[in-house]
Amino acid sequence: MKILVTGAGGQLGHDVVSHCQLLGDDVTGVSRAELDVTQRDHVHAVISSLRPDAVINCAAWTAVDACESNREYAFTANALSVRWLREATARSASHLVTISTDYVFDGTKIEPYDEWDTPNPQSIYGASKLAGEREAGPDAAIVRTSWVCGEHGSNMVATVLKLINEHDQLSFVDDQRGCPTFTADLAPALRQLAVERRAGIHHLTNSRPVSWFEFVQEIVSAAGRDPSMVLPIPTSDLDPPRPAPRPMNSVLDNAVWRVAGLEPLRDHLEPLRELVASLHGNN
Ligand SMILES: NC(=O)c1ccc[n+]([C@@H]2O[C@H](COP(=O)([O-])OP(=O)(O)OC[C@H]3O[C@@H](n4cnc5c(N)ncnc54)[C@H](OP(=O)(O)O)[C@@H]3O)[C@@H](O)[C@H]2O)c1
C-alpha cells in the first residue's frame, strides 16, 4: 500500500505512520509544515505527484475551546480542507479516510450513539468536524472517535501523569461519559479501512465507557498511585467553565464495525496500562 498520512505531527498521525511502516507500507507522513491541508493548490500538488492508494487524514484544528473564538479558521481547517482532500483523492483514485469526533453529538441521548443517530453539535469545533464529514463525500471512510490518547501528544493520560507529581488531590467530572481510545489500537483500524476501501461513517473507540473521574482513577492506578486521590465533581463546578460545551454522553456504539464482523477494539484498560508504562519508560 502507498499511503499518505496528513497531520503526521499529531498524536494519531504519528502512530498511523509508525503502524503502516511496521507493516511494510510505502507511507509518507506529512506534518502541517510539510502540507498545510487548508492550501488547495498544495493538497492537489502533493496528492497528484504521490498518487497514493489511500490518504489517511489526521490533520485537524483540535483546540476545542480556541475554535469558539475563531469560527472561520475552525471551518477552514476542519471542513474546507476535507473538500480539497476529496477533490484531490478523487482525481488520483486514492481512497480517503478522514477522522471525526464524538463532539458532533449533543450528548443528551441516554444510550450510546450509533452511526445513524442525528448529529447536533454544541460547539464550533463539533460543527466544523461535522461539516468536514459532509465534505468528505460518500466514497470516503469517516471515523468518529473519542477521548484519544497516544504516546506522542497532549492528552488526559499525559496530563494526569504530570498532575500526580504536583498535587495531592485531583478533581474530575463524573457526569461526562465516553470511551477512551488509544492511537495504538485506532491506527490499525484506520489502515484496515484504507486497505479495504470501506466507505461511510464508522464509530471506532476502545471498549467500555467511563466518566472522566473513573478514567482518571484508572490512570492514577496504572501509575501505581492511590486512586482515592481523585475526587468526583459535577461539570457545573468547573471553575472557570470551559468556553466550548462538551457532550455529557459521548459514548459511541461501534455498530457498523461490529455488524460488519470486524474485531472490536480492546477494553481501554489494556492500552492504558501499555501507554502509562511507555510514558514512564520515557521519563
Ligand atoms: N484528541 C482527541 O481527544 C480527539 C477526539 C475525537 C476526535 N479526534 C480527531 O482525531 C484526529 C487526530 O487528532 P489528534 O488527537 O491526533 O490531534 P493533534 O495531536 O492535535 O493532531 C492534529 C495535527 O493536525 C495538525 N494540523 C492542524 N492544522 C493543520 C493544517 N491546516 N494542515 C495540516 N496539519 C494541520 C496539527 O499541527 P499543529 O500541532 O502544528 O497545529 C497536529 O499535528 C483529528 O481529526 C481530531 O479531530 C481527536
The ligand as a MOL file (V3000), in Angstrom:
LIG
                    3D

  0  0  0     0  0            999 V3000
M  V30 BEGIN CTAB
M  V30 COUNTS 48 52 0 0 0
M  V30 BEGIN ATOM
M  V30 1 N -7.7500 14.2680 20.6790 0
M  V30 2 C -8.9760 13.7840 20.8760 0
M  V30 3 O -9.3820 13.5360 22.0180 0
M  V30 4 C -9.8880 13.5440 19.7130 0
M  V30 5 C -11.2010 13.0880 19.9650 0
M  V30 6 C -12.0370 12.8300 18.8810 0
M  V30 7 C -11.5730 13.0190 17.5880 0
M  V30 8 N -10.3170 13.4810 17.3770 0 CHG=1
M  V30 9 C -9.8740 13.6720 15.9840 0
M  V30 10 O -8.7810 12.8080 15.7540 0
M  V30 11 C -7.9240 13.3740 14.7640 0
M  V30 12 C -6.4920 13.3620 15.2730 0
M  V30 13 O -6.4200 14.1760 16.4270 0
M  V30 14 P -5.1590 14.1650 17.3960 0
M  V30 15 O -5.6410 13.7850 18.7410 0
M  V30 16 O -4.0190 13.4190 16.7860 0 CHG=-1
M  V30 17 O -4.8550 15.7290 17.4220 0
M  V30 18 P -3.4820 16.5080 17.3740 0
M  V30 19 O -2.4530 15.7980 18.2000 0
M  V30 20 O -3.8030 17.9310 17.6810 0
M  V30 21 O -3.0440 16.3690 15.8510 0
M  V30 22 C -3.5960 17.1400 14.8140 0
M  V30 23 C -2.4640 17.5200 13.8950 0
M  V30 24 O -3.0150 18.2520 12.8040 0
M  V30 25 C -2.1340 19.3130 12.5270 0
M  V30 26 N -2.7940 20.3920 11.8160 0
M  V30 27 C -3.5710 21.3960 12.3020 0
M  V30 28 N -3.9530 22.2060 11.3030 0
M  V30 29 C -3.4000 21.7110 10.1740 0
M  V30 30 C -3.4020 22.1150 8.8340 0
M  V30 31 N -4.0620 23.2110 8.4410 0
M  V30 32 N -2.7190 21.3860 7.9270 0
M  V30 33 C -2.0510 20.2670 8.3070 0
M  V30 34 N -1.9850 19.8330 9.5630 0
M  V30 35 C -2.6680 20.5460 10.4870 0
M  V30 36 C -1.6500 19.7550 13.8810 0
M  V30 37 O -0.4760 20.5050 13.7220 0
M  V30 38 P -0.1120 21.6630 14.7900 0
M  V30 39 O 0.1580 20.9450 16.0720 0
M  V30 40 O 1.0720 22.3110 14.1860 0
M  V30 41 O -1.3170 22.5510 14.8740 0
M  V30 42 C -1.4170 18.4140 14.5710 0
M  V30 43 O -0.1200 17.9160 14.3170 0
M  V30 44 C -8.4980 14.7650 14.4720 0
M  V30 45 O -9.3210 14.6890 13.3290 0
M  V30 46 C -9.3590 15.0550 15.6780 0
M  V30 47 O -10.4010 15.9600 15.3670 0
M  V30 48 C -9.4540 13.7260 18.4040 0
M  V30 END ATOM
M  V30 BEGIN BOND
M  V30 1 1 1 2
M  V30 2 2 2 3
M  V30 3 1 2 4
M  V30 4 1 4 5
M  V30 5 2 4 48
M  V30 6 2 5 6
M  V30 7 1 6 7
M  V30 8 2 7 8
M  V30 9 1 8 9
M  V30 10 1 8 48
M  V30 11 1 9 10
M  V30 12 1 9 46
M  V30 13 1 10 11
M  V30 14 1 11 12
M  V30 15 1 11 44
M  V30 16 1 12 13
M  V30 17 1 13 14
M  V30 18 2 14 15
M  V30 19 1 14 16
M  V30 20 1 14 17
M  V30 21 1 17 18
M  V30 22 2 18 19
M  V30 23 1 18 20
M  V30 24 1 18 21
M  V30 25 1 21 22
M  V30 26 1 22 23
M  V30 27 1 23 24
M  V30 28 1 23 42
M  V30 29 1 24 25
M  V30 30 1 25 26
M  V30 31 1 25 36
M  V30 32 1 26 27
M  V30 33 1 26 35
M  V30 34 2 27 28
M  V30 35 1 28 29
M  V30 36 1 29 30
M  V30 37 2 29 35
M  V30 38 1 30 31
M  V30 39 2 30 32
M  V30 40 1 32 33
M  V30 41 2 33 34
M  V30 42 1 34 35
M  V30 43 1 36 37
M  V30 44 1 36 42
M  V30 45 1 37 38
M  V30 46 2 38 39
M  V30 47 1 38 40
M  V30 48 1 38 41
M  V30 49 1 42 43
M  V30 50 1 44 45
M  V30 51 1 44 46
M  V30 52 1 46 47
M  V30 END BOND
M  V30 END CTAB
M  END
